[in-house]
Amino acid sequence: MKLKLCARELEQHPIRGYIVDFYCAELKLAIELDGRQHAEAAYDAERDCELSKAGVTVLRIINDRVRTDWVGVADTIDNCLDALAHHPRLRRTFSPRRGEKED
């Protein structure tokens, strides 16, 4: 599946042995759609650390939010793309499920 947003085409992509759900190579942004299986965050934290070492910013979005608030999800993705486009050194893990940004 491909996602086209803000004139950027995003699709699955392998990085350091992991497959990210959607990836924008230009901005080094990975978008992960997380289901209930991600309640155990230890694996995700390790994975995010490896992706960060590769200079990739990870945006995590809960599947339920995609189904119930697509406009809000699109705004979140758009804001992240805009921030990265205007601040190329910005590299953070965005985790809307916790309602905050982590370094």
Summary of the structure (lengths in Angstrom):
residues: 103
radius of gyration: 12.6
end to end distance: 29.0
largest distance: 34.0
contacts: 273
relative contact order: 0.17
helix: 39%
strand: 36%
